[in-house]
Amino acid sequence: MKTREVLTITGICLLGLTLLCILLLFMSKKKKKTTESKAFITTMLFLAVSVLTVSQFMKETEDIKQNQ
């Protein structure tokens, strides 16, 4: 598998986990648990967006090299 494909799959999985954690956060009633979860969800969302951005950048760079 190419690196770009692995990054894309990883980014999509991180987005799925983020959505799952958000759903669990809405179901939680403990105040302490929600504040800890928000930091974790924010970190996972940042990682997912970063990984998908790198994957897209690699794809565009690959396309430019092929056109030359």
C-alpha positions in Angstrom: 0.0 0.0 0.0 1.1 3.5 -0.7 1.8 5.9 2.1 -0.9 8.3 0.8 -3.5 5.6 1.0 -2.5 4.6 4.5 -2.7 8.2 5.6 -6.1 8.6 4.1 -7.4 5.5 5.8 -5.9 6.6 9.1 -7.5 10.0 8.8 -10.9 8.6 8.1 -10.6 6.2 11.0 -9.7 9.0 13.3 -12.7 11.0 12.2 -14.9 8.0 12.9 -13.5 7.6 16.3 -14.0 11.3 17.0 -17.7 11.0 16.0 -18.0 8.0 18.3 -16.5 9.8 21.2 -18.7 12.8 20.6 -21.8 10.5 20.8 -20.5 9.0 24.0 -19.8 12.5 25.4 -23.4 13.5 24.8 -24.6 10.4 26.6 -22.3 11.0 29.6 -23.8 12.8 32.7 -20.6 13.2 34.8 -19.1 16.7 34.6 -15.5 15.6 35.2 -15.7 13.0 32.5 -17.0 15.5 29.9 -14.1 18.0 30.5 -11.5 15.3 30.0 -13.3 14.0 27.0 -13.4 17.4 25.3 -9.7 17.7 25.3 -9.3 14.2 23.9 -11.9 14.8 21.2 -10.2 18.1 20.2 -6.8 16.4 19.9 -8.2 13.5 17.8 -10.0 16.0 15.5 -6.8 18.0 15.0 -4.9 14.8 14.2 -7.5 13.6 11.7 -7.5 16.9 9.9 -3.7 17.1 9.9 -3.3 13.5 8.5 -5.9 14.1 5.8 -4.3 17.4 4.8 -0.9 15.7 4.4 -2.5 13.0 2.4 -4.1 15.5 0.1 -0.9 17.4 -0.3 0.9 14.2 -1.2 -1.7 13.5 -3.9 -1.4 16.9 -5.4 2.4 16.7 -5.5 2.1 13.3 -7.1 -0.2 14.6 -9.8 2.1 17.5 -10.5 5.1 15.2 -11.0 3.1 13.0 -13.4 2.0 15.9 -15.5 5.6 17.1 -16.1 
